């Protein structure tokens, strides 16, 4: 068995795969449907959407395959991504030096035929394949190979749609969070302004309306054309209280009088 080489753009390719945030995700009907269609068109008992991670091949969708993932070194698809713009066809794995002693050829599921069309991101980086397999040597008719390539493009489009939808959903969640914070900030600011306005109109010692509040009340009455009356109270000998007992005692007298 020949281990597959790593593409020259391996680091960039892995970043492209990670951007999809799809590895180890739950099954999705849209991918399962495309795998079923590929198997039916090509007349194959096995098919998969295989994504090539750093050291494993992980199946987003699979038909006729038991394991959810396999080692990358033994993956046919790890070879297929080395030619990202071509469909790799292996008519008989036992006659191919790369695969004749592959554990998935000599053991279950006993792969003899393989065809894999690479899955490309928007920059042409191969993140995996749409592949079909059989336990007998086979060939693909030209129209079957063309259909497999067309379906691989649909899988690539579905991956991109899934990524875009997820990004949009996260943006909407972030927007909702920011809007919630903005409402909270606005409410807090309104309360602070109300408190500040209240403090500006009240004497901090006595809690009574100060000159600003009284002037505003008189202006409001005047604007509304209502009669107003102003009562003035004075504390006799207040200066003597401050001079004799000190200002703290004078403040207490003001509080009590208020």
MIZALUM-424789 format. One record per residue (C-alpha): residue in one letter; x, y, z. Coordinates in steps of 0.2 Angstrom, whole numbers. Example, Ala and Ser with C-alpha at 12.3 -4.5 7.8 and 13.67 -1.06 7.14 Angstrom:
! residues 2
<'A',<62,-22,39>>
<'S',<68,-5,36>>
This chain:
! residues 258
<'X',<0,0,0>>
<'X',<7,17,-5>>
<'X',<3,31,8>>
<'X',<-5,46,0>>
<'X',<6,61,-1>>
<'X',<1,78,7>>
<'X',<-4,92,-5>>
<'X',<8,106,-7>>
<'X',<-5,118,0>>
<'X',<-10,106,14>>
<'X',<-10,120,28>>
<'X',<-21,131,17>>
<'X',<-32,116,13>>
<'X',<-35,111,31>>
<'X',<-39,129,35>>
<'X',<-52,129,21>>
<'X',<-59,113,29>>
<'X',<-60,120,46>>
<'X',<-69,135,40>>
<'X',<-84,124,36>>
<'X',<-85,119,54>>
<'X',<-93,102,49>>
<'X',<-81,89,55>>
<'X',<-90,77,68>>
<'X',<-107,86,65>>
<'X',<-123,76,65>>
<'X',<-130,68,49>>
<'X',<-140,80,37>>
<'X',<-153,74,25>>
<'X',<-146,85,11>>
<'X',<-129,76,11>>
<'X',<-137,59,13>>
<'X',<-148,62,-2>>
<'X',<-134,67,-14>>
<'X',<-124,51,-8>>
<'X',<-140,41,-12>>
<'X',<-142,49,-29>>
<'X',<-123,46,-34>>
<'X',<-124,28,-29>>
<'X',<-140,26,-39>>
<'X',<-134,34,-55>>
<'X',<-117,25,-54>>
<'X',<-125,8,-49>>
<'X',<-114,6,-34>>
<'X',<-118,-1,-17>>
<'X',<-106,11,-8>>
<'X',<-105,30,-8>>
<'X',<-99,44,3>>
<'X',<-96,62,6>>
<'X',<-78,60,13>>
<'X',<-69,75,21>>
<'X',<-50,73,23>>
<'X',<-44,80,40>>
<'X',<-26,81,45>>
<'X',<-24,62,50>>
<'X',<-41,55,46>>
<'X',<-55,53,33>>
<'X',<-72,58,40>>
<'X',<-88,54,32>>
<'X',<-102,67,32>>
<'X',<-113,55,23>>
<'X',<-111,37,19>>
<'X',<-120,22,11>>
<'X',<-114,4,13>>
<'X',<-100,9,24>>
<'X',<-100,5,43>>
<'X',<-86,16,50>>
<'X',<-89,34,53>>
<'X',<-71,38,49>>
<'X',<-55,29,43>>
<'X',<-36,33,45>>
<'X',<-30,45,31>>
<'X',<-16,34,26>>
<'X',<-28,21,20>>
<'X',<-41,32,12>>
<'X',<-43,32,-7>>
<'X',<-50,49,-6>>
<'X',<-33,56,1>>
<'X',<-26,51,-15>>
<'X',<-40,58,-25>>
<'X',<-38,76,-18>>
<'X',<-20,76,-25>>
<'X',<-28,80,-42>>
<'X',<-42,92,-37>>
<'X',<-49,95,-54>>
<'X',<-50,77,-60>>
<'X',<-60,62,-55>>
<'X',<-50,48,-49>>
<'X',<-56,31,-55>>
<'X',<-48,15,-49>>
<'X',<-56,1,-60>>
<'X',<-48,-13,-49>>
<'X',<-40,-9,-33>>
<'X',<-31,-26,-32>>
<'X',<-22,-22,-49>>
<'X',<-17,-5,-42>>
<'X',<0,-4,-33>>
<'X',<-7,10,-22>>
<'X',<-21,0,-15>>
<'X',<-18,-19,-18>>
<'X',<-14,-22,0>>
<'X',<-25,-8,7>>
<'X',<-34,-15,23>>
<'X',<-51,-9,15>>
<'X',<-47,-19,0>>
<'X',<-41,-35,8>>
<'X',<-53,-34,22>>
<'X',<-71,-26,24>>
<'X',<-79,-18,15>>
<'X',<-68,-26,1>>
<'X',<-67,-12,-11>>
<'X',<-62,-16,-29>>
<'X',<-69,-1,-38>>
<'X',<-67,17,-33>>
<'X',<-72,33,-41>>
<'X',<-70,50,-32>>
<'X',<-74,68,-38>>
<'X',<-65,81,-27>>
<'X',<-75,93,-17>>
<'X',<-68,111,-20>>
<'X',<-70,127,-10>>
<'X',<-72,144,-18>>
<'X',<-53,145,-20>>
<'X',<-51,128,-28>>
<'X',<-45,119,-13>>
<'X',<-50,101,-11>>
<'X',<-57,97,6>>
<'X',<-64,80,2>>
<'X',<-73,69,-12>>
<'X',<-90,63,-17>>
<'X',<-85,45,-21>>
<'X',<-94,28,-26>>
<'X',<-87,11,-23>>
<'X',<-90,-7,-27>>
<'X',<-84,-24,-21>>
<'X',<-81,-29,-40>>
<'X',<-70,-22,-53>>
<'X',<-80,-9,-63>>
<'X',<-80,5,-75>>
<'X',<-90,21,-76>>
<'X',<-99,26,-92>>
<'X',<-95,44,-97>>
<'X',<-112,50,-93>>
<'X',<-110,42,-75>>
<'X',<-93,51,-73>>
<'X',<-101,67,-78>>
<'X',<-115,65,-66>>
<'X',<-103,61,-52>>
<'X',<-94,77,-56>>
<'X',<-110,87,-56>>
<'X',<-116,80,-40>>
<'X',<-99,84,-32>>
<'X',<-101,102,-37>>
<'X',<-118,101,-28>>
<'X',<-110,95,-13>>
<'X',<-97,109,-13>>
<'X',<-111,121,-15>>
<'X',<-121,114,-1>>
<'X',<-105,115,10>>
<'X',<-103,133,6>>
<'X',<-122,137,9>>
<'X',<-120,128,26>>
<'X',<-105,139,30>>
<'X',<-114,155,24>>
<'X',<-130,150,34>>
<'X',<-120,147,50>>
<'X',<-110,163,48>>
<'X',<-127,173,45>>
<'X',<-135,164,60>>
<'X',<-120,169,71>>
<'X',<-121,187,65>>
<'X',<-139,188,69>>
<'X',<-136,181,86>>
<'X',<-122,193,89>>
<'X',<-134,207,83>>
<'X',<-148,202,94>>
<'X',<-135,202,109>>
<'X',<-129,219,104>>
<'X',<-146,226,103>>
<'X',<-151,219,120>>
<'X',<-135,227,127>>
<'X',<-140,243,119>>
<'X',<-158,243,126>>
<'X',<-150,239,143>>
<'X',<-138,254,141>>
<'X',<-152,265,135>>
<'X',<-163,261,150>>
<'X',<-148,263,162>>
<'X',<-144,280,154>>
<'X',<-162,286,155>>
<'X',<-163,281,174>>
<'X',<-146,290,176>>
<'X',<-152,306,167>>
<'X',<-168,305,178>>
<'X',<-158,304,194>>
<'X',<-147,317,188>>
<'X',<-161,329,184>>
<'X',<-169,325,201>>
<'X',<-153,329,209>>
<'X',<-151,345,200>>
<'X',<-168,351,206>>
<'X',<-166,346,224>>
<'X',<-156,353,238>>
<'X',<-144,339,244>>
<'X',<-145,343,262>>
<'X',<-164,345,265>>
<'X',<-171,336,250>>
<'X',<-182,351,246>>
<'X',<-184,359,229>>
<'X',<-170,371,225>>
<'X',<-171,388,216>>
<'X',<-169,379,199>>
<'X',<-184,368,203>>
<'X',<-194,383,209>>
<'X',<-190,394,194>>
<'X',<-195,380,182>>
<'X',<-211,377,191>>
<'X',<-215,396,190>>
<'X',<-211,396,172>>
<'X',<-222,381,169>>
<'X',<-236,390,178>>
<'X',<-234,406,168>>
<'X',<-233,397,151>>
<'X',<-249,387,155>>
<'X',<-258,403,161>>
<'X',<-261,397,178>>
<'X',<-260,408,194>>
<'X',<-245,404,206>>
<'X',<-241,409,224>>
<'X',<-223,408,231>>
<'X',<-221,407,250>>
<'X',<-205,412,258>>
<'X',<-199,405,275>>
<'X',<-185,412,285>>
<'X',<-177,405,301>>
<'X',<-174,418,314>>
<'X',<-157,420,321>>
<'X',<-150,406,310>>
<'X',<-133,415,309>>
<'X',<-132,414,328>>
<'X',<-135,396,328>>
<'X',<-120,393,316>>
<'X',<-109,405,325>>
<'X',<-113,397,342>>
<'X',<-115,379,338>>
<'X',<-106,377,322>>
<'X',<-111,373,304>>
<'X',<-115,355,308>>
<'X',<-128,360,321>>
<'X',<-135,373,308>>
<'X',<-137,360,295>>
<'X',<-147,349,307>>
<'X',<-158,364,311>>
<'X',<-161,366,292>>
<'X',<-165,347,290>>
<'X',<-177,348,305>>
<'X',<-185,364,298>>
<'X',<-187,356,281>>
